[in-house]
């Protein structure tokens, strides 16, 4: 019986591997994952003295624009919706501080014209709020 389940697992795993590399959406996701991995590693180099709370905030804030960028590159997020979303984060001081600290690393990892456009739009939104005093979180 264990031989049958092992063979079934191996066949299923082989089929999964074959599907994974032949499916265009999966290939696209893997490219995004590799790019995001690089950006995350570079952003993750926080000072050793950074508090646990600051690290947690940084990681949580990183997820938000990472998701936006993926959706924008896939065409699921329009310029207008991206601006609205970015405005909602940059209204608060932690969002502005996060983007100011990570924008260069994230921009350097942008390899497509669409990714560069994403960063341009987010930077424009950030600039509007960076020049005025941000409100409280969620504000």
Rosetta silent file (secondary structure, phi, psi, omega in degrees, C-alpha in Angstrom):
SEQUENCE: XXXXXXXXXXXXXXXXXXXXXXXXXXXXXXXXXXXXXXXXXXXXXXXXXXXXXXXXXXXXXXXXXXXXXXXXXXXXXXXXXXXXXXXXXXXXXXXXXXXXXXXXXXXXXXXXXXXXXXXXXXXXXXXXXXXXXXXXXXX
SCORE:     score description
SCORE:     0.000 S_00000001
   1 L     0.000  -40.769 -179.950    0.000    0.000    0.000 S_00000001
   2 H   -66.649  -29.512  176.836    2.782    2.436    0.793 S_00000001
   3 H   -64.442  -40.135  179.451    4.300    1.725   -2.640 S_00000001
   4 H   -65.053  -44.541 -177.916    1.042    2.750   -4.337 S_00000001
   5 H   -69.103  -33.243  177.811    0.750    6.002   -2.439 S_00000001
   6 H   -66.007  -42.987  178.290    4.426    6.799   -3.076 S_00000001
   7 H   -64.606  -40.551  178.979    3.969    6.246   -6.814 S_00000001
   8 H   -64.967  -40.828  178.493    0.811    8.343   -6.843 S_00000001
   9 H   -62.674  -44.606 -178.768    2.611   11.129   -4.988 S_00000001
  10 H   -63.002  -43.103  178.473    5.540   10.968   -7.423 S_00000001
  11 H   -63.835  -42.402  179.268    3.195   11.077  -10.453 S_00000001
  12 H   -64.684  -40.102  179.128    1.251   13.968   -8.956 S_00000001
  13 H   -65.573  -41.004  178.565    4.465   15.831   -8.177 S_00000001
  14 H   -63.312  -43.276  178.682    5.758   15.287  -11.732 S_00000001
  15 H   -65.033  -38.707  178.129    2.481   16.575  -13.176 S_00000001
  16 H   -63.761  -43.845  178.458    2.584   19.580  -10.870 S_00000001
  17 H   -62.696  -42.322  179.008    6.132   20.409  -11.959 S_00000001
  18 H   -62.186  -44.941  179.373    5.164   20.038  -15.621 S_00000001
  19 H   -64.641  -43.779 -174.986    2.140   22.314  -15.134 S_00000001
  20 H   -56.007  -43.116 -175.832    4.096   24.839  -13.085 S_00000001
  21 H   -86.319  -17.563 -177.935    6.596   25.554  -15.834 S_00000001
  22 H   -93.300  -14.568 -176.563    4.179   25.333  -18.751 S_00000001
  23 L   -87.301  118.063  179.624    1.551   27.719  -17.377 S_00000001
  24 H   -56.211  -43.613  179.028    2.150   31.376  -18.405 S_00000001
  25 H   -60.931  -34.252  179.672    0.459   32.828  -15.280 S_00000001
  26 H   -70.856  -39.592  176.949    2.688   30.681  -13.087 S_00000001
  27 H   -61.307  -42.812  178.786    5.808   31.779  -14.974 S_00000001
  28 H   -61.649  -45.020  179.751    4.760   35.410  -14.513 S_00000001
  29 H   -60.933  -39.157  179.536    4.183   34.814  -10.802 S_00000001
  30 H   -66.001  -37.316  177.063    7.630   33.253  -10.464 S_00000001
  31 H   -63.585  -46.876  178.214    9.240   36.284  -12.133 S_00000001
  32 H   -60.939  -41.619 -178.968    7.396   38.616   -9.743 S_00000001
  33 H   -62.326  -42.809  179.463    8.341   36.418   -6.812 S_00000001
  34 H   -64.501  -43.039  179.707   12.035   36.529   -7.742 S_00000001
  35 H   -64.812  -43.802 -179.956   11.955   40.306   -8.180 S_00000001
  36 H   -66.851  -35.085  177.974   10.088   40.800   -4.920 S_00000001
  37 H   -60.135  -43.760  179.343   12.484   38.470   -3.149 S_00000001
  38 H   -62.978  -47.888 -179.509   15.404   40.656   -4.180 S_00000001
  39 H   -62.923  -40.715 -179.618   13.668   43.838   -3.056 S_00000001
  40 H   -65.389  -40.281  178.164   12.604   42.244    0.222 S_00000001
  41 H   -61.658  -43.807 -179.139   16.135   41.067    0.983 S_00000001
  42 H   -68.423  -38.849  178.615   17.499   44.536    0.384 S_00000001
  43 H   -72.784  -28.569 -176.977   14.750   46.183    2.423 S_00000001
  44 L   -70.860   -6.983  179.802   15.089   43.580    5.140 S_00000001
  45 L   -80.932   61.723  178.132   18.523   44.833    6.060 S_00000001
  46 L   -78.106  155.437  177.931   17.217   46.889    8.904 S_00000001
  47 L   -55.594  139.336 -179.496   19.552   48.119   11.588 S_00000001
  48 L   -60.146  -23.257 -179.476   20.233   45.467   14.239 S_00000001
  49 L   -87.710    0.371  179.685   19.038   47.959   16.852 S_00000001
  50 L   -65.928  135.254 -177.859   15.635   48.328   15.187 S_00000001
  51 L   -68.168  159.148  178.288   12.866   47.355   17.579 S_00000001
  52 H   -60.570  -39.114  178.790   10.726   44.303   17.011 S_00000001
  53 H   -64.355  -41.019  179.164    7.695   46.570   16.552 S_00000001
  54 H   -66.212  -39.038  176.820    9.493   48.653   13.904 S_00000001
  55 H   -63.709  -44.180 -179.877   10.514   45.497   12.020 S_00000001
  56 H   -62.293  -43.974  179.324    6.949   44.184   12.143 S_00000001
  57 H   -61.217  -44.181 -179.675    5.579   47.512   10.873 S_00000001
  58 H   -60.383  -46.409 -179.092    8.137   47.563    8.061 S_00000001
  59 H   -64.368  -41.611  178.909    7.263   44.020    6.966 S_00000001
  60 H   -66.248  -43.608  179.091    3.522   44.709    7.067 S_00000001
  61 H   -65.304  -31.291  179.038    3.891   47.974    5.184 S_00000001
  62 H   -65.568  -32.760 -178.952    6.053   46.220    2.575 S_00000001
  63 H   -63.610  -35.059 -174.288    3.237   43.799    1.756 S_00000001
  64 H   -65.190  -59.134  179.597    0.882   46.579    0.699 S_00000001
  65 H   -67.843  -23.139  176.140    2.858   48.176   -2.171 S_00000001
  66 H   -64.913  -42.531  177.584    4.143   44.731   -3.175 S_00000001
  67 H   -66.468  -43.968  178.042    0.570   43.614   -3.776 S_00000001
  68 H   -57.551  -45.252 -177.014   -0.247   46.856   -5.581 S_00000001
  69 H   -62.299  -42.708  178.226    2.763   46.439   -7.856 S_00000001
  70 H   -61.822  -46.821 -179.860    1.810   42.884   -8.762 S_00000001
  71 H   -64.280  -39.638 -179.670   -1.781   43.897   -9.492 S_00000001
  72 H   -64.904  -44.897 -179.741   -0.654   46.946  -11.478 S_00000001
  73 H   -65.020  -30.320  179.059    1.758   44.923  -13.607 S_00000001
  74 L   -84.447   -5.421  178.992   -0.981   42.393  -14.349 S_00000001
  75 L    85.061   10.447 -178.546   -3.380   45.194  -15.354 S_00000001
  76 L   -89.578   -4.772 -179.997   -5.761   44.542  -12.460 S_00000001
  77 L  -132.331  121.093 -178.447   -5.126   47.960  -10.886 S_00000001
  78 L   -80.547  167.071  176.708   -5.625   51.195  -12.841 S_00000001
  79 H   -56.426  -46.582 -178.519   -3.593   54.372  -12.429 S_00000001
  80 H   -61.984  -45.018  179.119   -6.510   56.060  -10.636 S_00000001
  81 H   -66.321  -36.310  177.945   -7.069   53.188   -8.209 S_00000001
  82 H   -63.453  -44.186  178.571   -3.337   53.005   -7.524 S_00000001
  83 H   -60.375  -44.282  179.074   -3.290   56.707   -6.645 S_00000001
  84 H   -60.460  -45.051 -179.189   -6.258   56.248   -4.303 S_00000001
  85 H   -64.177  -45.402 -179.562   -4.603   53.294   -2.603 S_00000001
  86 H   -63.639  -42.176  178.264   -1.260   55.077   -2.256 S_00000001
  87 H   -57.562  -38.856 -177.576   -2.968   58.186   -0.882 S_00000001
  88 H   -65.486  -31.727  179.134   -4.627   56.073    1.809 S_00000001
  89 H   -81.589  -40.279 -174.376   -1.235   54.810    3.049 S_00000001
  90 H   -78.887   -5.329  174.692    0.663   58.084    2.751 S_00000001
  91 L   -69.341  -19.550 -178.518   -1.872   60.001    4.806 S_00000001
  92 E  -108.991  146.646 -177.620   -0.224   58.447    7.872 S_00000001
  93 H   -56.423  -42.995 -179.166    3.340   59.024    9.053 S_00000001
  94 H   -61.399  -37.619  178.616    4.378   55.318    9.061 S_00000001
  95 H   -65.622  -43.913  177.622    3.392   54.927    5.388 S_00000001
  96 H   -62.885  -43.471 -178.975    5.325   58.043    4.353 S_00000001
  97 H   -65.238  -40.894  179.138    8.368   56.964    6.353 S_00000001
  98 H   -60.080  -49.656 -176.358    8.280   53.460    4.876 S_00000001
  99 H   -65.638  -39.900  178.824    8.187   54.706    1.282 S_00000001
 100 H   -60.083  -37.249 -178.101   10.901   57.288    1.894 S_00000001
 101 H   -80.209  -27.091 -172.204   13.165   54.564    3.295 S_00000001
 102 H  -113.247   -8.529 -172.625   12.428   51.878    0.705 S_00000001
 103 H   -59.721  -40.988 -178.129   11.573   53.665   -2.544 S_00000001
 104 H   -63.985  -44.774  179.042   15.108   53.624   -3.984 S_00000001
 105 H   -63.242  -44.432 -179.778   15.558   49.898   -3.412 S_00000001
 106 H   -65.334  -42.590 -179.714   12.122   49.123   -4.799 S_00000001
 107 H   -64.401  -38.435  178.196   12.657   51.386   -7.825 S_00000001
 108 H   -62.906  -28.639 -179.090   16.020   49.770   -8.565 S_00000001
 109 L   -83.478   -8.718 -178.671   14.283   46.380   -8.707 S_00000001
 110 L   -73.819  113.940 -174.732   11.704   47.639  -11.264 S_00000001
 111 L  -105.967   -5.904 -178.196   12.643   45.933  -14.494 S_00000001
 112 L  -119.749  163.266  177.212    9.731   46.721  -16.802 S_00000001
 113 H   -60.783  -40.595 -179.853    8.241   49.887  -18.228 S_00000001
 114 H   -65.608  -38.837  177.964    5.032   49.167  -16.335 S_00000001
 115 H   -65.605  -39.427  177.663    6.948   48.715  -13.053 S_00000001
 116 H   -65.903  -38.015  176.452    8.707   52.025  -13.605 S_00000001
 117 H   -64.261  -40.471  176.171    5.335   53.674  -14.252 S_00000001
 118 H   -55.042  -49.796 -177.707    4.043   52.125  -11.013 S_00000001
 119 H   -66.276  -34.643  176.986    6.898   53.702   -9.071 S_00000001
 120 H   -62.157  -46.658 -179.021    6.380   57.058  -10.767 S_00000001
 121 H   -64.646  -43.527 -179.965    2.713   57.117   -9.731 S_00000001
 122 H   -66.795  -39.692  177.038    3.424   56.024   -6.164 S_00000001
 123 H   -61.199  -40.794  178.649    6.247   58.565   -5.894 S_00000001
 124 H   -62.381  -42.682  177.888    3.896   61.334   -7.061 S_00000001
 125 H   -64.267  -44.683  179.786    1.364   60.359   -4.414 S_00000001
 126 H   -60.507  -42.134 -178.782    4.070   60.175   -1.766 S_00000001
 127 H   -60.691  -36.575  179.391    5.418   63.617   -2.729 S_00000001
 128 H   -63.649  -38.168 -177.894    2.001   65.196   -2.144 S_00000001
 129 H   -89.817  -24.660 -179.548    1.863   63.866    1.416 S_00000001
 130 H   -69.440  -23.829 -179.229    5.564   64.134    2.226 S_00000001
 131 L   -87.839  -14.704  176.870    5.374   67.927    1.899 S_00000001
 132 L  -114.187  151.252 -179.252    2.417   68.249    4.287 S_00000001
 133 L   -63.580  125.618 -179.811    2.347   66.947    7.851 S_00000001
 134 L   -70.956  156.121  178.722    0.875   63.431    7.829 S_00000001
 135 E   -87.553 -174.240  178.280   -2.053   62.549    9.992 S_00000001
 136 L   -70.410  160.396  178.234   -2.365   59.744   12.521 S_00000001
 137 L   -53.225  137.720  179.533   -2.384   56.116   11.313 S_00000001
 138 L    79.687    5.025 -170.441   -5.622   55.275    9.552 S_00000001
 139 L   -77.597    0.000    0.000   -6.284   58.975    9.167 S_00000001
